Amino acid sequence: AIKVNNSLDYQTNIPGIFAIGDVNIYPGKLKLILCGFHEATLMCQAAYKIINPGKRLVLKYTTVTGIDGFDGTRKEATKSVVKSID
């Protein structure tokens, strides 16, 4: 395992070198795939700041409300309604 300095950016003791996922170790580490995705997100943001000092990082995302079918019609996911959890 590779020790990282902290769980804020996952940088090793060598500046600009990061370790994420199964290869790293730090206090409180959970060995879950979800944690690896989280580590990758924070590491990429930290690396961006090193590569682009002073440049603002703008996060972008998209959502999908439906897809076009082969017949040209718009397909929507069926929406379930839960009336009670009893």
ABEGO torsion letter per residue (X at the ends): XBBBABAAAGBBABBGBBBBEAABBBBGBBBBAAAAAAAAAAAAAAAAAAABBGBBBBBBBBBBAEBBBAAGBBBBBBBBBBABAX
